[in-house]
Amino acid sequence: MSDRPNIPYGRQHITPEDIDAVVRTLTSDFLTQGPMIAKFEEAFAAYIGSRYAVAVANGTAALHLCALALNVAPGQRVITTPITFAASANCVRYCGGTVEFCDIDPSTYLLDIAGVRRTLERSPRGTYSGIIPVDFSGRPVDLRAFRALADEHGLWIIEDACHAPGGFFPSADDGQRCGNGSSAELAIFSFHPVKHIAAGEGGMITTNDEALYRRLLMLRTHGITRDTALFENSPDLAAGAAGQTTYPAWYMEMQELGYNYRLTDFQAALGLSQLSRADAGLVRRRAIAARYAEAFSGSPFIHGHSGSVDGHAYHLYIIEVEDRVGLYNALREKGIFAQVHYVPTHLMPYYRRQGWKEGDLPNAERYYQRCLSLPMYPTLTDEQQLFVIDAVKAYYQ
Ligand SMILES: *Cc1c(COP(=O)(O)O)cnc(C)c1O
C-alpha cells in the first residue's frame, strides 16, 4: 500500500462558491422551502429544457411522487429494467403495483425495447399501465421509440434520468436533453453525492404537463393546497363562522394523501451552485471516457460498450471482464475502489419472494457476472486515471 489517496468510483466536488451559497442561505430567513427552491427549479428546467421542475427530498421520493401522480395502484403492472438502482422498481411497489422486469440489450445495458414489445404483445391490452426506462450509466434510452410503443399500448412513461443530467438523445434532430419531457410524461433526477449534481440528498421531477405539475406540488407537501380556486370546503367552514364569502388567509386544505417530500432551501442553494458547473463536469467526464476507451481498445480481456457514445452523460464508465472478482480485489489492493452496478433488482430477495428467479433475465444476469464501473468523476486527475488504466492492464498481463 502506498500513501496515495484512495480513488473511489465516483465522488462529489464541493467548491468555495458552493459553500458560500449554502452559508448565505443558512443565515437567510428560510431553512426549508424558500426562494432558493424556486430558483433551483427554474434553473434546472431551463438546463434540461422542460417546462416544469419540482424539487423533492431525494430521487426515490421523486419516483414515488411520479407513481402517485400517475395513479399507480394495486392490480397495475409496470415494466422496468433490472439493471438500475432498486428505487426505479420500488416506486411501483410503494403504490401497491406489480413490477414486470424486462431484459436488457447486452450492447447498451439499457432496457431492450424488443423484449418490452414482446411482453406487451403477450398480454391483453390494459394488462400494463406504464414503463420506467432508465438512462443507465448516463446513456440515453431511445425514448422516442419507447414513446411510440407506449402510445400503441396506451401506457405512460417515467424516465429515470438519475444518471443522465445533461445527456441528450442522439436520435433527436436538435439534441434534446434527457428528461426534457418531449417523450415521457415525467422524468426524475437525484442529487445524491455520487450523481452529477450533489445537494447532499435531493431530487427533481421534470415534466411538460401542467396538470401533473400541479398534482406533484400538492403531493410533495401532504396533499395540501393554499390555492383558493381549488378549495372544496365552503368559506363558512373555512372561517369557522357563518355568512362568509371569502376564505381567511390562514386557511389551507388537505385534499389527498400526500407526503413531506420537500427539499430544504440550503440544499437547493448547493444544487443551484453545482448546476452552474454541470456542463464543465460533462466535458471532463467525456474526456475521461474517451481516454479509457482508447487505453482498452484492442485488449482481448477488457470489453465494453461505453466508448464514445453520442449524448452519453457518463455517470459510470463500465467495462466487462472475465475474472471480475480478481480484478476488483487487485484494484482495491491499490486503493482503487471500482464498483459493480448493479445486482439485478429481480434477484434481490425481496423480488425473489415475488416469484423472480435466476435465469429469468439472461442478458442482465450475464452482464452482472462481468461488469465493473471504473472511477469516473470530474476531479479524477489524468495522473490518477493513468494509475487506474495501468492497474487494470497489469492484472491481465
Ligand atoms: C440514485 C438513483 C435513484 C435514487 O435516488 P436517491 O436520491 O438516492 O433516492 C434512482 N434511480 C437511479 C437510476 C439512481 O441512480
The ligand as a MOL file (V3000), in Angstrom:
LIG
                    3D

  0  0  0     0  0            999 V3000
M  V30 BEGIN CTAB
M  V30 COUNTS 15 15 0 0 0
M  V30 BEGIN ATOM
M  V30 1 C -29.6140 7.3160 -7.2780 0
M  V30 2 C -30.6960 6.7120 -8.0790 0
M  V30 3 C -32.0370 6.7280 -7.6720 0
M  V30 4 C -32.4760 7.1740 -6.3100 0
M  V30 5 O -32.0450 8.4340 -5.9680 0
M  V30 6 P -31.8450 8.8080 -4.4120 0
M  V30 7 O -31.6410 10.2900 -4.4600 0
M  V30 8 O -30.6250 8.0760 -3.9370 0
M  V30 9 O -33.0600 8.4150 -3.6760 0
M  V30 10 C -32.9890 6.2150 -8.5390 0
M  V30 11 N -32.6570 5.7130 -9.7400 0
M  V30 12 C -31.3750 5.6670 -10.1570 0
M  V30 13 C -31.0640 5.0950 -11.5020 0
M  V30 14 C -30.3530 6.1440 -9.3380 0
M  V30 15 O -29.0930 6.0640 -9.7470 0
M  V30 END ATOM
M  V30 BEGIN BOND
M  V30 1 1 1 2
M  V30 2 1 2 3
M  V30 3 2 2 14
M  V30 4 1 3 4
M  V30 5 2 3 10
M  V30 6 1 4 5
M  V30 7 1 5 6
M  V30 8 2 6 7
M  V30 9 1 6 8
M  V30 10 1 6 9
M  V30 11 1 10 11
M  V30 12 2 11 12
M  V30 13 1 12 13
M  V30 14 1 12 14
M  V30 15 1 14 15
M  V30 END BOND
M  V30 END CTAB
M  END
